[in-house]
C-alpha cells in the first residue's frame, strides 16, 4: 500500500478550506448562503462577513485543517 505524505495532505486540505471560506464570505456578502455564514460565525472565532474577517477566517480554517490533515496522514501511515 502507498503511504501518505503528511505535509502534502495537510497543505492540500488547508488550501481547500481557505478557498471554501473565501467563497462563503463572498457569497454571504451577496446575500447567498446567509445561514451558512451565520454558522461559520458561531463555529470559527475570527470569521465575519467583513474583508478582515474573511481573511482571518481563511487563515484559521487553513491552520486547523493543516494540523488535522497532517495528524490524520501521520496516524494513517503509522497504522499502515
PyMOL Python script that loads the backbone (N, CA, C, O; Angstrom):
from pymol import cmd

cmd.read_pdbstr("""\
ATOM      1  N   UNK A   1       0.823  -1.191   0.000  1.00  0.00           N
ATOM      2  CA  UNK A   1       0.000   0.000   0.000  1.00  0.00           C
ATOM      3  C   UNK A   1       0.866   1.254   0.000  1.00  0.00           C
ATOM      4  O   UNK A   1       2.001   1.247   0.477  1.00  0.00           O
ATOM      5  N   UNK A   2       0.318   2.302  -0.533  1.00  0.00           N
ATOM      6  CA  UNK A   2       1.003   3.587  -0.586  1.00  0.00           C
ATOM      7  C   UNK A   2       0.880   4.309   0.751  1.00  0.00           C
ATOM      8  O   UNK A   2      -0.121   4.168   1.454  1.00  0.00           O
ATOM      9  N   UNK A   3       1.889   5.069   1.087  1.00  0.00           N
ATOM     10  CA  UNK A   3       1.813   5.911   2.279  1.00  0.00           C
ATOM     11  C   UNK A   3       1.444   7.327   1.854  1.00  0.00           C
ATOM     12  O   UNK A   3       1.677   7.734   0.715  1.00  0.00           O
ATOM     13  N   UNK A   4       0.873   8.056   2.779  1.00  0.00           N
ATOM     14  CA  UNK A   4       0.523   9.447   2.527  1.00  0.00           C
ATOM     15  C   UNK A   4       1.662  10.349   2.964  1.00  0.00           C
ATOM     16  O   UNK A   4       2.362  10.045   3.930  1.00  0.00           O
ATOM     17  N   UNK A   5       1.851  11.443   2.270  1.00  0.00           N
ATOM     18  CA  UNK A   5       2.812  12.458   2.698  1.00  0.00           C
ATOM     19  C   UNK A   5       2.062  13.436   3.591  1.00  0.00           C
ATOM     20  O   UNK A   5       1.240  14.213   3.103  1.00  0.00           O
ATOM     21  N   UNK A   6       2.334  13.408   4.894  1.00  0.00           N
ATOM     22  CA  UNK A   6       1.547  14.234   5.820  1.00  0.00           C
ATOM     23  C   UNK A   6       1.550  15.717   5.489  1.00  0.00           C
ATOM     24  O   UNK A   6       0.507  16.366   5.567  1.00  0.00           O
ATOM     25  N   UNK A   7       2.707  16.266   5.120  1.00  0.00           N
ATOM     26  CA  UNK A   7       2.746  17.701   4.841  1.00  0.00           C
ATOM     27  C   UNK A   7       1.948  18.053   3.578  1.00  0.00           C
ATOM     28  O   UNK A   7       1.284  19.089   3.536  1.00  0.00           O
ATOM     29  N   UNK A   8       2.009  17.211   2.570  1.00  0.00           N
ATOM     30  CA  UNK A   8       1.251  17.463   1.343  1.00  0.00           C
ATOM     31  C   UNK A   8      -0.249  17.315   1.588  1.00  0.00           C
ATOM     32  O   UNK A   8      -1.052  18.095   1.076  1.00  0.00           O
ATOM     33  N   UNK A   9      -0.615  16.308   2.374  1.00  0.00           N
ATOM     34  CA  UNK A   9      -2.032  16.093   2.681  1.00  0.00           C
ATOM     35  C   UNK A   9      -2.590  17.263   3.490  1.00  0.00           C
ATOM     36  O   UNK A   9      -3.672  17.772   3.198  1.00  0.00           O
ATOM     37  N   UNK A  10      -1.835  17.684   4.516  1.00  0.00           N
ATOM     38  CA  UNK A  10      -2.276  18.813   5.325  1.00  0.00           C
ATOM     39  C   UNK A  10      -2.358  20.098   4.531  1.00  0.00           C
ATOM     40  O   UNK A  10      -3.293  20.880   4.703  1.00  0.00           O
ATOM     41  N   UNK A  11      -1.383  20.323   3.659  1.00  0.00           N
ATOM     42  CA  UNK A  11      -1.384  21.533   2.850  1.00  0.00           C
ATOM     43  C   UNK A  11      -2.539  21.552   1.859  1.00  0.00           C
ATOM     44  O   UNK A  11      -3.138  22.602   1.630  1.00  0.00           O
ATOM     45  N   UNK A  12      -2.857  20.410   1.273  1.00  0.00           N
ATOM     46  CA  UNK A  12      -3.974  20.374   0.329  1.00  0.00           C
ATOM     47  C   UNK A  12      -5.292  20.661   1.035  1.00  0.00           C
ATOM     48  O   UNK A  12      -6.147  21.360   0.491  1.00  0.00           O
ATOM     49  N   UNK A  13      -5.461  20.131   2.236  1.00  0.00           N
ATOM     50  CA  UNK A  13      -6.674  20.438   2.996  1.00  0.00           C
ATOM     51  C   UNK A  13      -6.728  21.911   3.387  1.00  0.00           C
ATOM     52  O   UNK A  13      -7.795  22.524   3.369  1.00  0.00           O
ATOM     53  N   UNK A  14      -5.576  22.478   3.739  1.00  0.00           N
ATOM     54  CA  UNK A  14      -5.528  23.886   4.112  1.00  0.00           C
ATOM     55  C   UNK A  14      -5.944  24.781   2.950  1.00  0.00           C
ATOM     56  O   UNK A  14      -6.692  25.740   3.139  1.00  0.00           O
ATOM     57  N   UNK A  15      -5.465  24.472   1.760  1.00  0.00           N
ATOM     58  CA  UNK A  15      -5.805  25.274   0.573  1.00  0.00           C
ATOM     59  C   UNK A  15      -7.296  25.156   0.261  1.00  0.00           C
ATOM     60  O   UNK A  15      -7.954  26.154  -0.036  1.00  0.00           O
ATOM     61  N   UNK A  16      -7.822  23.942   0.329  1.00  0.00           N
ATOM     62  CA  UNK A  16      -9.239  23.735   0.027  1.00  0.00           C
ATOM     63  C   UNK A  16     -10.127  24.487   1.011  1.00  0.00           C
ATOM     64  O   UNK A  16     -11.083  25.144   0.601  1.00  0.00           O
ATOM     65  N   UNK A  17      -9.821  24.398   2.309  1.00  0.00           N
ATOM     66  CA  UNK A  17     -10.670  25.073   3.290  1.00  0.00           C
ATOM     67  C   UNK A  17     -10.550  26.590   3.195  1.00  0.00           C
ATOM     68  O   UNK A  17     -11.527  27.301   3.432  1.00  0.00           O
ATOM     69  N   UNK A  18      -9.361  27.097   2.852  1.00  0.00           N
ATOM     70  CA  UNK A  18      -9.217  28.546   2.683  1.00  0.00           C
ATOM     71  C   UNK A  18     -10.055  29.035   1.501  1.00  0.00           C
ATOM     72  O   UNK A  18     -10.685  30.090   1.578  1.00  0.00           O
ATOM     73  N   UNK A  19     -10.060  28.277   0.421  1.00  0.00           N
ATOM     74  CA  UNK A  19     -10.875  28.647  -0.747  1.00  0.00           C
ATOM     75  C   UNK A  19     -12.361  28.602  -0.401  1.00  0.00           C
ATOM     76  O   UNK A  19     -13.120  29.485  -0.799  1.00  0.00           O
ATOM     77  N   UNK A  20     -12.769  27.587   0.329  1.00  0.00           N
ATOM     78  CA  UNK A  20     -14.178  27.473   0.719  1.00  0.00           C
ATOM     79  C   UNK A  20     -14.594  28.637   1.611  1.00  0.00           C
ATOM     80  O   UNK A  20     -15.688  29.179   1.452  1.00  0.00           O
ATOM     81  N   UNK A  21     -13.729  29.024   2.547  1.00  0.00           N
ATOM     82  CA  UNK A  21     -14.054  30.159   3.414  1.00  0.00           C
ATOM     83  C   UNK A  21     -14.135  31.460   2.610  1.00  0.00           C
ATOM     84  O   UNK A  21     -14.984  32.308   2.885  1.00  0.00           O
ATOM     85  N   UNK A  22     -13.255  31.617   1.622  1.00  0.00           N
ATOM     86  CA  UNK A  22     -13.307  32.802   0.765  1.00  0.00           C
ATOM     87  C   UNK A  22     -14.623  32.847  -0.001  1.00  0.00           C
ATOM     88  O   UNK A  22     -15.293  33.879  -0.037  1.00  0.00           O
ATOM     89  N   UNK A  23     -14.986  31.737  -0.608  1.00  0.00           N
ATOM     90  CA  UNK A  23     -16.247  31.683  -1.356  1.00  0.00           C
ATOM     91  C   UNK A  23     -17.448  31.917  -0.445  1.00  0.00           C
ATOM     92  O   UNK A  23     -18.394  32.609  -0.819  1.00  0.00           O
ATOM     93  N   UNK A  24     -17.404  31.339   0.743  1.00  0.00           N
ATOM     94  CA  UNK A  24     -18.509  31.519   1.680  1.00  0.00           C
ATOM     95  C   UNK A  24     -18.626  32.986   2.103  1.00  0.00           C
ATOM     96  O   UNK A  24     -19.732  33.513   2.219  1.00  0.00           O
ATOM     97  N   UNK A  25     -17.499  33.634   2.329  1.00  0.00           N
ATOM     98  CA  UNK A  25     -17.537  35.047   2.693  1.00  0.00           C
ATOM     99  C   UNK A  25     -18.066  35.918   1.570  1.00  0.00           C
ATOM    100  O   UNK A  25     -18.862  36.827   1.808  1.00  0.00           O
ATOM    101  N   UNK A  26     -17.631  35.647   0.348  1.00  0.00           N
ATOM    102  CA  UNK A  26     -18.108  36.427  -0.798  1.00  0.00           C
ATOM    103  C   UNK A  26     -19.597  36.214  -1.022  1.00  0.00           C
ATOM    104  O   UNK A  26     -20.350  37.171  -1.204  1.00  0.00           O
ATOM    105  N   UNK A  27     -20.019  34.945  -1.007  1.00  0.00           N
ATOM    106  CA  UNK A  27     -21.438  34.664  -1.229  1.00  0.00           C
ATOM    107  C   UNK A  27     -22.301  35.188  -0.087  1.00  0.00           C
ATOM    108  O   UNK A  27     -23.437  35.608  -0.307  1.00  0.00           O
ATOM    109  N   UNK A  28     -21.769  35.165   1.124  1.00  0.00           N
ATOM    110  CA  UNK A  28     -22.510  35.713   2.257  1.00  0.00           C
ATOM    111  C   UNK A  28     -22.729  37.205   2.109  1.00  0.00           C
ATOM    112  O   UNK A  28     -23.792  37.715   2.465  1.00  0.00           O
ATOM    113  N   UNK A  29     -21.740  37.909   1.588  1.00  0.00           N
ATOM    114  CA  UNK A  29     -21.893  39.345   1.357  1.00  0.00           C
ATOM    115  C   UNK A  29     -22.861  39.645   0.223  1.00  0.00           C
ATOM    116  O   UNK A  29     -23.433  40.733   0.162  1.00  0.00           O
ATOM    117  N   UNK A  30     -23.044  38.688  -0.670  1.00  0.00           N
ATOM    118  CA  UNK A  30     -24.020  38.863  -1.755  1.00  0.00           C
ATOM    119  C   UNK A  30     -25.433  38.459  -1.342  1.00  0.00           C
ATOM    120  O   UNK A  30     -26.374  38.597  -2.124  1.00  0.00           O
ATOM    121  N   UNK A  31     -25.583  37.962  -0.118  1.00  0.00           N
ATOM    122  CA  UNK A  31     -26.893  37.562   0.386  1.00  0.00           C
ATOM    123  C   UNK A  31     -27.243  36.115   0.098  1.00  0.00           C
ATOM    124  O   UNK A  31     -28.384  35.699   0.302  1.00  0.00           O
ATOM    125  N   UNK A  32     -26.273  35.344  -0.374  1.00  0.00           N
ATOM    126  CA  UNK A  32     -26.489  33.929  -0.659  1.00  0.00           C
ATOM    127  C   UNK A  32     -25.854  33.128   0.467  1.00  0.00           C
ATOM    128  O   UNK A  32     -24.786  33.498   0.955  1.00  0.00           O
ATOM    129  N   UNK A  33     -26.479  32.050   0.885  1.00  0.00           N
ATOM    130  CA  UNK A  33     -25.965  31.176   1.949  1.00  0.00           C
ATOM    131  C   UNK A  33     -25.770  31.923   3.261  1.00  0.00           C
ATOM    132  O   UNK A  33     -24.764  31.729   3.943  1.00  0.00           O
ATOM    133  N   UNK A  34     -26.723  32.771   3.616  1.00  0.00           N
ATOM    134  CA  UNK A  34     -26.585  33.530   4.852  1.00  0.00           C
ATOM    135  C   UNK A  34     -26.660  32.621   6.080  1.00  0.00           C
ATOM    136  O   UNK A  34     -26.052  32.921   7.108  1.00  0.00           O
ATOM    137  N   UNK A  35     -27.387  31.533   5.983  1.00  0.00           N
ATOM    138  CA  UNK A  35     -27.434  30.579   7.089  1.00  0.00           C
ATOM    139  C   UNK A  35     -26.081  29.939   7.340  1.00  0.00           C
ATOM    140  O   UNK A  35     -25.680  29.750   8.489  1.00  0.00           O
ATOM    141  N   UNK A  36     -25.384  29.610   6.278  1.00  0.00           N
ATOM    142  CA  UNK A  36     -24.048  29.018   6.410  1.00  0.00           C
ATOM    143  C   UNK A  36     -23.064  30.037   6.979  1.00  0.00           C
ATOM    144  O   UNK A  36     -22.181  29.674   7.756  1.00  0.00           O
ATOM    145  N   UNK A  37     -23.206  31.300   6.604  1.00  0.00           N
ATOM    146  CA  UNK A  37     -22.339  32.347   7.134  1.00  0.00           C
ATOM    147  C   UNK A  37     -22.570  32.502   8.632  1.00  0.00           C
ATOM    148  O   UNK A  37     -21.615  32.659   9.393  1.00  0.00           O
ATOM    149  N   UNK A  38     -23.821  32.459   9.059  1.00  0.00           N
ATOM    150  CA  UNK A  38     -24.116  32.546  10.491  1.00  0.00           C
ATOM    151  C   UNK A  38     -23.520  31.377  11.252  1.00  0.00           C
ATOM    152  O   UNK A  38     -23.000  31.553  12.354  1.00  0.00           O
ATOM    153  N   UNK A  39     -23.592  30.173  10.670  1.00  0.00           N
ATOM    154  CA  UNK A  39     -22.994  29.009  11.322  1.00  0.00           C
ATOM    155  C   UNK A  39     -21.478  29.147  11.421  1.00  0.00           C
ATOM    156  O   UNK A  39     -20.888  28.811  12.448  1.00  0.00           O
ATOM    157  N   UNK A  40     -20.846  29.639  10.358  1.00  0.00           N
ATOM    158  CA  UNK A  40     -19.390  29.813  10.394  1.00  0.00           C
ATOM    159  C   UNK A  40     -18.985  30.846  11.433  1.00  0.00           C
ATOM    160  O   UNK A  40     -17.935  30.719  12.063  1.00  0.00           O
ATOM    161  N   UNK A  41     -19.821  31.878  11.615  1.00  0.00           N
ATOM    162  CA  UNK A  41     -19.517  32.868  12.642  1.00  0.00           C
ATOM    163  C   UNK A  41     -19.601  32.253  14.034  1.00  0.00           C
ATOM    164  O   UNK A  41     -18.867  32.663  14.933  1.00  0.00           O
ATOM    165  N   UNK A  42     -20.479  31.284  14.224  1.00  0.00           N
ATOM    166  CA  UNK A  42     -20.597  30.615  15.515  1.00  0.00           C
ATOM    167  C   UNK A  42     -19.461  29.626  15.732  1.00  0.00           C
ATOM    168  O   UNK A  42     -18.981  29.481  16.857  1.00  0.00           O
ATOM    169  N   UNK A  43     -19.025  28.951  14.688  1.00  0.00           N
ATOM    170  CA  UNK A  43     -18.027  27.886  14.817  1.00  0.00           C
ATOM    171  C   UNK A  43     -16.597  28.393  14.793  1.00  0.00           C
ATOM    172  O   UNK A  43     -15.724  27.797  15.424  1.00  0.00           O
ATOM    173  N   UNK A  44     -16.338  29.481  14.079  1.00  0.00           N
ATOM    174  CA  UNK A  44     -14.976  29.998  13.946  1.00  0.00           C
ATOM    175  C   UNK A  44     -14.853  31.311  14.701  1.00  0.00           C
ATOM    176  O   UNK A  44     -15.724  32.175  14.605  1.00  0.00           O
ATOM    177  N   UNK A  45     -13.786  31.456  15.438  1.00  0.00           N
ATOM    178  CA  UNK A  45     -13.589  32.618  16.291  1.00  0.00           C
ATOM    179  C   UNK A  45     -13.422  33.898  15.470  1.00  0.00           C
ATOM    180  O   UNK A  45     -13.987  34.934  15.818  1.00  0.00           O
ATOM    181  N   UNK A  46     -12.661  33.831  14.399  1.00  0.00           N
ATOM    182  CA  UNK A  46     -12.270  35.038  13.680  1.00  0.00           C
ATOM    183  C   UNK A  46     -13.090  35.339  12.436  1.00  0.00           C
ATOM    184  O   UNK A  46     -12.916  36.408  11.850  1.00  0.00           O
ATOM    185  N   UNK A  47     -13.976  34.446  12.005  1.00  0.00           N
ATOM    186  CA  UNK A  47     -14.707  34.653  10.751  1.00  0.00           C
ATOM    187  C   UNK A  47     -15.830  35.661  10.930  1.00  0.00           C
ATOM    188  O   UNK A  47     -16.589  35.597  11.898  1.00  0.00           O
ATOM    189  N   UNK A  48     -15.929  36.590   9.989  1.00  0.00           N
ATOM    190  CA  UNK A  48     -17.056  37.521   9.892  1.00  0.00           C
ATOM    191  C   UNK A  48     -17.185  37.923   8.426  1.00  0.00           C
ATOM    192  O   UNK A  48     -16.254  37.703   7.651  1.00  0.00           O
ATOM    193  N   UNK A  49     -18.315  38.508   8.026  1.00  0.00           N
ATOM    194  CA  UNK A  49     -18.504  38.861   6.606  1.00  0.00           C
ATOM    195  C   UNK A  49     -17.648  40.030   6.114  1.00  0.00           C
ATOM    196  O   UNK A  49     -17.672  40.335   4.921  1.00  0.00           O
ATOM    197  N   UNK A  50     -16.897  40.690   6.991  1.00  0.00           N
ATOM    198  CA  UNK A  50     -16.029  41.785   6.538  1.00  0.00           C
ATOM    199  C   UNK A  50     -14.787  41.211   5.854  1.00  0.00           C
ATOM    200  O   UNK A  50     -14.513  40.015   5.950  1.00  0.00           O
ATOM    201  N   UNK A  51     -14.052  42.063   5.174  1.00  0.00           N
ATOM    202  CA  UNK A  51     -12.860  41.600   4.460  1.00  0.00           C
ATOM    203  C   UNK A  51     -11.829  41.047   5.443  1.00  0.00           C
ATOM    204  O   UNK A  51     -11.252  39.985   5.211  1.00  0.00           O
ATOM    205  N   UNK A  52     -11.602  41.764   6.528  1.00  0.00           N
ATOM    206  CA  UNK A  52     -10.661  41.280   7.535  1.00  0.00           C
ATOM    207  C   UNK A  52     -11.120  39.980   8.172  1.00  0.00           C
ATOM    208  O   UNK A  52     -10.310  39.097   8.451  1.00  0.00           O
ATOM    209  N   UNK A  53     -12.423  39.866   8.402  1.00  0.00           N
ATOM    210  CA  UNK A  53     -12.965  38.641   8.981  1.00  0.00           C
ATOM    211  C   UNK A  53     -12.868  37.451   8.045  1.00  0.00           C
ATOM    212  O   UNK A  53     -12.647  36.322   8.483  1.00  0.00           O
ATOM    213  N   UNK A  54     -13.034  37.709   6.754  1.00  0.00           N
ATOM    214  CA  UNK A  54     -12.914  36.625   5.771  1.00  0.00           C
ATOM    215  C   UNK A  54     -11.466  36.132   5.724  1.00  0.00           C
ATOM    216  O   UNK A  54     -11.218  34.926   5.723  1.00  0.00           O
ATOM    217  N   UNK A  55     -10.511  37.067   5.683  1.00  0.00           N
ATOM    218  CA  UNK A  55      -9.099  36.685   5.632  1.00  0.00           C
ATOM    219  C   UNK A  55      -8.699  35.956   6.917  1.00  0.00           C
ATOM    220  O   UNK A  55      -7.994  34.949   6.865  1.00  0.00           O
ATOM    221  N   UNK A  56      -9.146  36.460   8.063  1.00  0.00           N
ATOM    222  CA  UNK A  56      -8.827  35.801   9.330  1.00  0.00           C
ATOM    223  C   UNK A  56      -9.481  34.430   9.409  1.00  0.00           C
ATOM    224  O   UNK A  56      -8.876  33.485   9.916  1.00  0.00           O
ATOM    225  N   UNK A  57     -10.705  34.309   8.916  1.00  0.00           N
ATOM    226  CA  UNK A  57     -11.373  33.009   8.886  1.00  0.00           C
ATOM    227  C   UNK A  57     -10.678  32.030   7.956  1.00  0.00           C
ATOM    228  O   UNK A  57     -10.598  30.837   8.250  1.00  0.00           O
ATOM    229  N   UNK A  58     -10.174  32.533   6.831  1.00  0.00           N
ATOM    230  CA  UNK A  58      -9.420  31.679   5.915  1.00  0.00           C
ATOM    231  C   UNK A  58      -8.153  31.157   6.590  1.00  0.00           C
ATOM    232  O   UNK A  58      -7.825  29.976   6.483  1.00  0.00           O
ATOM    233  N   UNK A  59      -7.448  32.047   7.282  1.00  0.00           N
ATOM    234  CA  UNK A  59      -6.220  31.632   7.973  1.00  0.00           C
ATOM    235  C   UNK A  59      -6.529  30.627   9.072  1.00  0.00           C
ATOM    236  O   UNK A  59      -5.827  29.626   9.219  1.00  0.00           O
ATOM    237  N   UNK A  60      -7.575  30.893   9.841  1.00  0.00           N
ATOM    238  CA  UNK A  60      -7.955  29.973  10.919  1.00  0.00           C
ATOM    239  C   UNK A  60      -8.323  28.601  10.362  1.00  0.00           C
ATOM    240  O   UNK A  60      -7.864  27.580  10.875  1.00  0.00           O
ATOM    241  N   UNK A  61      -9.133  28.572   9.337  1.00  0.00           N
ATOM    242  CA  UNK A  61      -9.548  27.297   8.747  1.00  0.00           C
ATOM    243  C   UNK A  61      -8.358  26.558   8.147  1.00  0.00           C
ATOM    244  O   UNK A  61      -8.265  25.336   8.258  1.00  0.00           O
ATOM    245  N   UNK A  62      -7.450  27.289   7.513  1.00  0.00           N
ATOM    246  CA  UNK A  62      -6.277  26.660   6.909  1.00  0.00           C
ATOM    247  C   UNK A  62      -5.375  26.040   7.966  1.00  0.00           C
ATOM    248  O   UNK A  62      -4.887  24.923   7.791  1.00  0.00           O
ATOM    249  N   UNK A  63      -5.152  26.755   9.057  1.00  0.00           N
ATOM    250  CA  UNK A  63      -4.288  26.228  10.119  1.00  0.00           C
ATOM    251  C   UNK A  63      -4.904  24.996  10.764  1.00  0.00           C
ATOM    252  O   UNK A  63      -4.226  23.988  10.960  1.00  0.00           O
ATOM    253  N   UNK A  64      -6.188  25.078  11.093  1.00  0.00           N
ATOM    254  CA  UNK A  64      -6.858  23.936  11.718  1.00  0.00           C
ATOM    255  C   UNK A  64      -6.858  22.733  10.779  1.00  0.00           C
ATOM    256  O   UNK A  64      -6.587  21.611  11.206  1.00  0.00           O
ATOM    257  N   UNK A  65      -7.158  22.961   9.513  1.00  0.00           N
ATOM    258  CA  UNK A  65      -7.187  21.866   8.539  1.00  0.00           C
ATOM    259  C   UNK A  65      -5.812  21.253   8.334  1.00  0.00           C
ATOM    260  O   UNK A  65      -5.684  20.035   8.207  1.00  0.00           O
ATOM    261  N   UNK A  66      -4.780  22.096   8.302  1.00  0.00           N
ATOM    262  CA  UNK A  66      -3.427  21.552   8.138  1.00  0.00           C
ATOM    263  C   UNK A  66      -3.063  20.652   9.316  1.00  0.00           C
ATOM    264  O   UNK A  66      -2.530  19.559   9.124  1.00  0.00           O
ATOM    265  N   UNK A  67      -3.349  21.106  10.523  1.00  0.00           N
ATOM    266  CA  UNK A  67      -2.998  20.322  11.716  1.00  0.00           C
ATOM    267  C   UNK A  67      -3.733  18.986  11.715  1.00  0.00           C
ATOM    268  O   UNK A  67      -3.115  17.943  11.929  1.00  0.00           O
ATOM    269  N   UNK A  68      -5.040  19.005  11.478  1.00  0.00           N
ATOM    270  CA  UNK A  68      -5.802  17.757  11.479  1.00  0.00           C
ATOM    271  C   UNK A  68      -5.448  16.863  10.294  1.00  0.00           C
ATOM    272  O   UNK A  68      -5.400  15.642  10.440  1.00  0.00           O
ATOM    273  N   UNK A  69      -5.202  17.447   9.128  1.00  0.00           N
ATOM    274  CA  UNK A  69      -4.806  16.655   7.971  1.00  0.00           C
ATOM    275  C   UNK A  69      -3.446  16.009   8.165  1.00  0.00           C
ATOM    276  O   UNK A  69      -3.254  14.844   7.819  1.00  0.00           O
ATOM    277  N   UNK A  70      -2.499  16.762   8.719  1.00  0.00           N
ATOM    278  CA  UNK A  70      -1.170  16.224   8.997  1.00  0.00           C
ATOM    279  C   UNK A  70      -1.267  15.084  10.008  1.00  0.00           C
ATOM    280  O   UNK A  70      -0.658  14.029   9.824  1.00  0.00           O
ATOM    281  N   UNK A  71      -2.039  15.302  11.080  1.00  0.00           N
ATOM    282  CA  UNK A  71      -2.190  14.262  12.109  1.00  0.00           C
ATOM    283  C   UNK A  71      -2.859  13.016  11.530  1.00  0.00           C
ATOM    284  O   UNK A  71      -2.465  11.894  11.848  1.00  0.00           O
ATOM    285  N   UNK A  72      -3.865  13.209  10.686  1.00  0.00           N
ATOM    286  CA  UNK A  72      -4.549  12.065  10.074  1.00  0.00           C
ATOM    287  C   UNK A  72      -3.597  11.253   9.213  1.00  0.00           C
ATOM    288  O   UNK A  72      -3.545  10.029   9.328  1.00  0.00           O
ATOM    289  N   UNK A  73      -2.844  11.925   8.351  1.00  0.00           N
ATOM    290  CA  UNK A  73      -1.913  11.218   7.466  1.00  0.00           C
ATOM    291  C   UNK A  73      -0.802  10.545   8.263  1.00  0.00           C
ATOM    292  O   UNK A  73      -0.391   9.433   7.931  1.00  0.00           O
ATOM    293  N   UNK A  74      -0.313  11.201   9.305  1.00  0.00           N
ATOM    294  CA  UNK A  74       0.719  10.616  10.151  1.00  0.00           C
ATOM    295  C   UNK A  74       0.215   9.340  10.822  1.00  0.00           C
ATOM    296  O   UNK A  74       0.896   8.315  10.812  1.00  0.00           O
ATOM    297  N   UNK A  75      -0.988   9.410  11.409  1.00  0.00           N
ATOM    298  CA  UNK A  75      -1.563   8.212  12.050  1.00  0.00           C
ATOM    299  C   UNK A  75      -1.888   7.120  11.040  1.00  0.00           C
ATOM    300  O   UNK A  75      -1.720   5.935  11.326  1.00  0.00           O
ATOM    301  N   UNK A  76      -2.347   7.510   9.876  1.00  0.00           N
ATOM    302  CA  UNK A  76      -2.639   6.552   8.818  1.00  0.00           C
ATOM    303  C   UNK A  76      -1.379   5.773   8.442  1.00  0.00           C
ATOM    304  O   UNK A  76      -1.407   4.551   8.302  1.00  0.00           O
ATOM    305  N   UNK A  77      -0.275   6.504   8.283  1.00  0.00           N
ATOM    306  CA  UNK A  77       0.992   5.851   7.929  1.00  0.00           C
ATOM    307  C   UNK A  77       1.476   4.945   9.057  1.00  0.00           C
ATOM    308  O   UNK A  77       2.014   3.871   8.789  1.00  0.00           O
ATOM    309  N   UNK A  78       1.299   5.348  10.294  1.00  0.00           N
ATOM    310  CA  UNK A  78       1.734   4.529  11.421  1.00  0.00           C
ATOM    311  C   UNK A  78       0.916   3.257  11.550  1.00  0.00           C
ATOM    312  O   UNK A  78       1.449   2.203  11.898  1.00  0.00           O
ATOM    313  N   UNK A  79      -0.372   3.351  11.270  1.00  0.00           N
ATOM    314  CA  UNK A  79      -1.248   2.175  11.373  1.00  0.00           C
ATOM    315  C   UNK A  79      -1.182   1.298  10.144  1.00  0.00           C
ATOM    316  O   UNK A  79      -1.639   0.156  10.176  1.00  0.00           O
ATOM    317  N   UNK A  80      -0.625   1.806   9.063  1.00  0.00           N
ATOM    318  CA  UNK A  80      -0.498   1.050   7.835  1.00  0.00           C
ATOM    319  C   UNK A  80       0.576   0.037   8.009  1.00  0.00           C
ATOM    320  O   UNK A  80       0.861  -0.726   7.086  1.00  0.00           O
TER     321      UNK A  80
END
""", "prot")
cmd.dss("prot")
cmd.show_as("cartoon", "prot")
cmd.util.cbc("prot")
cmd.orient("prot")
